[in-house]
Amino acid sequence: MSHTVIYNSELHIVESKLQGDMTLGEVEEIVTKIAKIAKEKDCRLIFTDFREVSRKLSIFQIYKLPDRTKNIFASFGINVLLYKRANVAAKDLDDYIFHENVMVNRGHHEKVFTDIDQAKKWLMEVSAAKQSRPWPRIDGYYPKEKRP
């Protein structure tokens, strides 16, 4: 499998593009690169292009991805639940929808698309709630002066 992970300074997003057969080990390698760049650039928006990927993950491996992803981000001292991720896929859509459901059910802010423009548009949207208050802290505590 080949992949690229870059920081797009124009859009302020971490972008990755993957090609070929994807295994769990490769997923962990890519997530590690994404987390490293996200921390270095203080960037909470992540875009991944899976259109040229053949997934080789079992349902059980997909089910375990939220915890693996959370642990990888935690190893960089960051909370993955504070990041917004858009994925674009062209094949194995049922697997990607299952992946999205598993991630969202575990508190991740992630969505799967089939169109790159729609994915980036969603990624760049900021909800009114997020504009009016800071991101929650990892422990869920807001300082008294910033409580909603």
C-alpha positions as a Markdown table, in Angstrom:
| # | Residue | x | y | z |
|---|---|---|---|---|
| 1 | Met | 0.0 | 0.0 | 0.0 |
| 2 | Ser | 1.2 | 3.5 | -0.7 |
| 3 | His | 0.1 | 6.6 | 1.0 |
| 4 | Thr | 0.8 | 10.3 | 1.5 |
| 5 | Val | 0.0 | 12.4 | 4.5 |
| 6 | Ile | 0.4 | 16.2 | 4.2 |
| 7 | Tyr | -0.6 | 19.4 | 5.9 |
| 8 | Asn | -2.7 | 21.7 | 3.6 |
| 9 | Ser | -1.8 | 25.1 | 4.9 |
| 10 | Glu | -4.3 | 26.8 | 2.6 |
| 11 | Leu | -7.3 | 24.9 | 4.1 |
| 12 | His | -5.6 | 24.2 | 7.4 |
| 13 | Ile | -6.4 | 20.5 | 7.2 |
| 14 | Val | -4.3 | 17.3 | 7.4 |
| 15 | Glu | -4.9 | 15.4 | 4.2 |
| 16 | Ser | -4.0 | 11.8 | 3.4 |
| 17 | Lys | -4.4 | 9.7 | 0.3 |
| 18 | Leu | -4.2 | 6.0 | 0.3 |
| 19 | Gln | -3.8 | 3.4 | -2.5 |
| 20 | Gly | -3.8 | -0.4 | -2.7 |
| 21 | Asp | -4.6 | -3.1 | -0.2 |
| 22 | Met | -5.0 | -1.7 | 3.4 |
| 23 | Thr | -4.2 | -3.8 | 6.4 |
| 24 | Leu | -4.5 | -3.0 | 10.1 |
| 25 | Gly | -0.8 | -2.4 | 10.5 |
| 26 | Glu | -0.8 | 0.2 | 7.7 |
| 27 | Val | -3.9 | 1.9 | 9.2 |
| 28 | Glu | -2.0 | 2.3 | 12.4 |
| 29 | Glu | 1.0 | 3.7 | 10.6 |
| 30 | Ile | -1.1 | 6.2 | 8.7 |
| 31 | Val | -3.1 | 7.3 | 11.8 |
| 32 | Thr | 0.3 | 7.8 | 13.6 |
| 33 | Lys | 1.5 | 10.1 | 10.8 |
| 34 | Ile | -1.8 | 12.0 | 10.8 |
| 35 | Ala | -1.7 | 12.5 | 14.6 |
| 36 | Lys | 1.9 | 13.7 | 14.5 |
| 37 | Ile | 1.1 | 16.3 | 11.8 |
| 38 | Ala | -2.1 | 17.3 | 13.5 |
| 39 | Lys | -0.3 | 18.0 | 16.8 |
| 40 | Glu | 2.7 | 19.8 | 15.1 |
| 41 | Lys | 0.3 | 22.1 | 13.1 |
| 42 | Asp | -2.3 | 22.4 | 15.8 |
| 43 | Cys | -4.9 | 21.3 | 13.3 |
| 44 | Arg | -8.2 | 19.6 | 14.2 |
| 45 | Leu | -9.5 | 18.9 | 10.7 |
| 46 | Ile | -8.5 | 15.6 | 8.9 |
| 47 | Phe | -9.4 | 14.6 | 5.4 |
| 48 | Thr | -8.7 | 11.0 | 4.1 |
| 49 | Asp | -9.1 | 9.8 | 0.5 |
| 50 | Phe | -9.8 | 6.0 | 0.5 |
| 51 | Arg | -11.1 | 5.9 | -3.1 |
| 52 | Glu | -8.3 | 3.8 | -4.4 |
| 53 | Val | -8.1 | 1.4 | -1.4 |
| 54 | Ser | -9.2 | -2.2 | -1.1 |
| 55 | Arg | -9.9 | -2.7 | 2.6 |
| 56 | Lys | -8.5 | -5.9 | 4.0 |
| 57 | Leu | -9.9 | -5.4 | 7.6 |
| 58 | Ser | -12.3 | -7.8 | 9.3 |
| 59 | Ile | -15.4 | -6.6 | 11.0 |
| 60 | Phe | -13.7 | -7.2 | 14.4 |
| 61 | Gln | -10.7 | -5.0 | 13.3 |
| 62 | Ile | -13.0 | -2.2 | 12.2 |
| 63 | Tyr | -14.9 | -2.5 | 15.5 |
| 64 | Lys | -11.6 | -2.0 | 17.4 |
| 65 | Leu | -10.4 | 1.0 | 15.3 |
| 66 | Pro | -11.9 | 3.7 | 17.6 |
| 67 | Asp | -9.9 | 2.5 | 20.6 |
| 68 | Arg | -6.7 | 2.0 | 18.5 |
| 69 | Thr | -7.1 | 5.5 | 17.0 |
| 70 | Lys | -7.8 | 7.0 | 20.4 |
| 71 | Asn | -4.6 | 5.4 | 21.8 |
| 72 | Ile | -2.4 | 6.5 | 19.0 |
| 73 | Phe | -3.6 | 10.1 | 19.3 |
| 74 | Ala | -3.2 | 9.9 | 23.1 |
| 75 | Ser | 0.4 | 8.8 | 22.6 |
| 76 | Phe | 1.0 | 12.3 | 21.2 |
| 77 | Gly | -0.9 | 13.9 | 24.2 |
| 78 | Ile | -4.0 | 14.8 | 22.2 |
| 79 | Asn | -7.6 | 13.7 | 22.4 |
| 80 | Val | -9.0 | 12.3 | 19.1 |
| 81 | Leu | -12.5 | 13.1 | 20.2 |
| 82 | Leu | -11.7 | 16.8 | 19.6 |
| 83 | Tyr | -10.9 | 16.2 | 15.9 |
| 84 | Lys | -13.3 | 16.3 | 12.9 |
| 85 | Arg | -12.5 | 13.7 | 10.2 |
| 86 | Ala | -14.0 | 13.4 | 6.7 |
| 87 | Asn | -13.3 | 10.2 | 4.7 |
| 88 | Val | -14.0 | 9.7 | 1.0 |
| 89 | Ala | -14.6 | 6.2 | -0.4 |
| 90 | Ala | -15.6 | 4.7 | -3.7 |
| 91 | Lys | -15.8 | 1.0 | -3.0 |
| 92 | Asp | -16.6 | -1.2 | 0.0 |
| 93 | Leu | -19.1 | 1.4 | 1.1 |
| 94 | Asp | -20.9 | -0.9 | 3.5 |
| 95 | Asp | -17.6 | -1.3 | 5.4 |
| 96 | Tyr | -17.0 | 2.4 | 5.5 |
| 97 | Ile | -20.6 | 3.1 | 6.7 |
| 98 | Phe | -20.1 | 0.5 | 9.4 |
| 99 | His | -16.7 | 2.1 | 10.2 |
| 100 | Glu | -18.5 | 5.5 | 10.5 |
| 101 | Asn | -21.2 | 4.1 | 12.8 |
| 102 | Val | -18.6 | 2.5 | 15.1 |
| 103 | Met | -16.6 | 5.7 | 15.3 |
| 104 | Val | -19.6 | 7.9 | 15.9 |
| 105 | Asn | -21.0 | 5.5 | 18.5 |
| 106 | Arg | -17.7 | 5.9 | 20.4 |
| 107 | Gly | -17.7 | 9.7 | 20.4 |
| 108 | His | -15.6 | 10.4 | 17.3 |
| 109 | His | -16.6 | 13.2 | 14.9 |
| 110 | Glu | -16.3 | 11.4 | 11.6 |
| 111 | Lys | -18.3 | 11.1 | 8.4 |
| 112 | Val | -17.9 | 9.1 | 5.1 |
| 113 | Phe | -18.6 | 10.6 | 1.7 |
| 114 | Thr | -18.4 | 9.6 | -1.9 |
| 115 | Asp | -17.6 | 13.1 | -3.1 |
| 116 | Ile | -14.4 | 15.0 | -2.3 |
| 117 | Asp | -16.0 | 18.5 | -2.5 |
| 118 | Gln | -18.9 | 17.5 | -0.2 |
| 119 | Ala | -16.4 | 16.0 | 2.3 |
| 120 | Lys | -14.2 | 19.1 | 2.4 |
| 121 | Lys | -17.3 | 21.4 | 2.7 |
| 122 | Trp | -18.6 | 19.4 | 5.7 |
| 123 | Leu | -15.1 | 19.4 | 7.2 |
| 124 | Met | -14.8 | 23.2 | 7.0 |
| 125 | Glu | -18.3 | 23.8 | 8.5 |
| 126 | Val | -18.3 | 25.2 | 12.0 |
| 127 | Ser | -21.4 | 24.8 | 14.0 |
| 128 | Ala | -22.9 | 27.7 | 15.8 |
| 129 | Ala | -22.3 | 25.9 | 19.1 |
| 130 | Lys | -18.6 | 25.5 | 18.3 |
| 131 | Gln | -18.3 | 29.2 | 17.4 |
| 132 | Ser | -19.8 | 30.4 | 20.6 |
| 133 | Arg | -17.7 | 28.4 | 23.1 |
| 134 | Pro | -14.4 | 26.6 | 23.2 |
| 135 | Trp | -13.9 | 23.0 | 22.5 |
| 136 | Pro | -14.5 | 20.9 | 25.7 |
| 137 | Arg | -11.5 | 19.9 | 27.7 |
| 138 | Ile | -10.5 | 16.2 | 27.7 |
| 139 | Asp | -11.9 | 15.8 | 31.3 |
| 140 | Gly | -15.1 | 17.6 | 30.4 |
| 141 | Tyr | -14.4 | 20.5 | 32.8 |
| 142 | Tyr | -14.9 | 24.1 | 31.7 |
| 143 | Pro | -13.2 | 26.8 | 33.7 |
| 144 | Lys | -15.9 | 28.8 | 35.6 |
| 145 | Glu | -15.5 | 31.9 | 33.4 |
| 146 | Lys | -16.1 | 29.8 | 30.2 |
| 147 | Arg | -19.0 | 27.6 | 31.2 |
| 148 | Pro | -22.0 | 27.7 | 28.9 |
